[in-house]
Amino acid sequence: MFGGIRLGEDVSVGQDLVAMFGSMRAGESVTVGGQRVVQPAWIFWGPLLFIALVVILVVHEFRNHRRRAYMRYPFPPRP
């Protein structure tokens, strides 16, 4: 998970090979006994980054709205 796998030459994996949200480097002579599954990191980080940017944008706009509302008064409003 979230790491890289680097396999040298003449490596044999007896079962399945899974790399979740990371990278895999393997030579041409690597043999895998089962299935080989590699999920790239952007599948996890892409949507997470998009959600974070949306939250930052909403907070920024909310703060701008509050600041503009505060600056409309010649003196601070009553609580």
C-alpha positions as CSV (number, residue, x, y, z in Angstrom):
1,M,0.0,0.0,0.0
2,F,1.3,3.4,-1.0
3,G,4.7,2.1,-1.8
4,G,6.8,1.0,-4.7
5,I,7.9,-2.6,-5.7
6,R,11.1,-3.1,-7.5
7,L,11.9,-6.6,-8.7
8,G,15.3,-7.6,-10.1
9,E,16.1,-10.1,-12.8
10,D,15.1,-13.8,-12.6
11,V,12.6,-13.2,-9.7
12,S,9.8,-15.7,-9.3
13,V,6.6,-14.8,-7.3
14,G,4.6,-17.9,-6.4
15,Q,1.2,-16.4,-5.9
16,D,-0.5,-13.1,-6.8
17,L,1.3,-9.8,-7.0
18,V,-0.6,-6.7,-5.9
19,A,0.7,-3.1,-5.7
20,M,-2.0,-0.7,-4.3
21,F,-1.6,3.0,-5.0
22,G,2.1,2.7,-5.7
23,S,4.4,1.7,-8.6
24,M,6.0,-1.5,-9.7
25,R,9.3,-2.0,-11.6
26,A,10.0,-5.4,-12.9
27,G,12.4,-6.9,-15.3
28,E,11.5,-8.9,-18.3
29,S,12.4,-12.2,-16.7
30,V,10.1,-11.9,-13.7
31,T,7.5,-14.6,-13.5
32,V,4.3,-14.4,-11.4
33,G,2.4,-17.5,-10.5
34,G,-1.0,-15.8,-10.1
35,Q,-2.4,-12.5,-11.2
36,R,-0.5,-9.2,-11.4
37,V,-2.5,-6.2,-10.2
38,V,-1.1,-2.6,-10.1
39,Q,-3.3,0.4,-9.1
40,P,-1.5,3.7,-9.8
41,A,-1.4,6.3,-7.1
42,W,-3.4,8.9,-9.0
43,I,-6.5,6.8,-8.6
44,F,-6.4,7.6,-4.9
45,W,-4.8,11.0,-4.8
46,G,-6.7,12.5,-7.7
47,P,-10.2,12.5,-6.2
48,L,-8.8,13.4,-2.8
49,L,-7.0,16.4,-4.2
50,F,-10.1,17.5,-6.0
51,I,-12.2,17.4,-2.8
52,A,-9.6,19.3,-0.9
53,L,-9.5,22.0,-3.6
54,V,-13.3,22.3,-3.5
55,V,-13.2,22.7,0.3
56,I,-10.5,25.4,0.1
57,L,-12.5,27.3,-2.5
58,V,-15.7,27.2,-0.4
59,V,-13.9,28.4,2.7
60,H,-12.1,31.2,0.8
61,E,-15.4,32.4,-0.7
62,F,-17.2,32.3,2.7
63,R,-14.4,34.4,4.3
64,N,-14.5,36.9,1.4
65,H,-18.3,37.2,1.8
66,R,-17.9,37.8,5.6
67,R,-15.2,40.4,5.1
68,R,-17.2,42.3,2.5
69,A,-20.3,42.3,4.8
70,Y,-18.1,43.6,7.6
71,M,-16.6,46.4,5.5
72,R,-20.0,47.7,4.4
73,Y,-20.6,49.2,7.9
74,P,-19.0,52.5,8.9
75,F,-18.5,50.9,12.3
76,P,-18.6,47.3,13.6
77,P,-22.2,45.9,13.8
78,R,-23.8,45.1,17.1
79,P,-23.5,41.5,18.2
